[in-house]
């Protein structure tokens, strides 16, 4: 049988840490985008 080499696999802690950081950055960017949309909407409504 063939043996599976794990040399390319990241350790679980590093992989989850990278994904956690990515998730946090995506959430921050999403909040900025939603904030910009509500800011533009508020500016449009106030004029």
C-alpha positions as CSV (number, residue, x, y, z in Angstrom):
1,X,0.0,0.0,0.0
2,X,1.1,3.6,-0.5
3,X,2.0,5.7,2.5
4,X,0.6,9.2,2.8
5,X,3.4,11.8,3.2
6,X,2.4,14.7,5.5
7,X,5.3,17.0,4.6
8,X,3.1,19.5,2.8
9,X,0.4,19.6,5.5
10,X,0.5,22.5,7.9
11,X,0.1,21.8,11.6
12,X,-3.4,22.2,12.8
13,X,-2.6,25.2,15.0
14,X,-1.0,27.2,12.2
15,X,-3.8,26.3,9.7
16,X,-6.6,27.4,12.2
17,X,-4.6,30.5,13.1
18,X,-4.4,31.5,9.4
19,X,-8.1,30.9,8.9
20,X,-9.0,32.8,12.0
21,X,-6.9,35.8,10.9
22,X,-8.5,35.6,7.4
23,X,-12.0,35.4,8.9
24,X,-11.3,38.5,11.1
25,X,-10.0,40.5,8.2
26,X,-13.0,39.5,6.0
27,X,-15.3,40.6,8.8
28,X,-13.5,43.9,9.2
29,X,-13.6,44.6,5.5
30,X,-17.3,43.6,5.4
31,X,-18.1,46.0,8.2
32,X,-16.2,48.8,6.4
33,X,-18.2,48.2,3.2
34,X,-21.5,48.1,5.0
35,X,-20.5,51.3,6.9
36,X,-19.7,53.0,3.6
37,X,-23.0,51.9,2.1
38,X,-25.0,53.3,5.1
39,X,-22.9,56.4,5.0
40,X,-23.7,57.0,1.4
41,X,-27.4,56.2,2.0
42,X,-27.5,58.6,4.9
43,X,-25.8,61.3,2.8
44,X,-28.3,60.7,0.0
45,X,-31.3,60.9,2.4
46,X,-30.1,64.0,4.2
47,X,-29.8,66.1,1.1
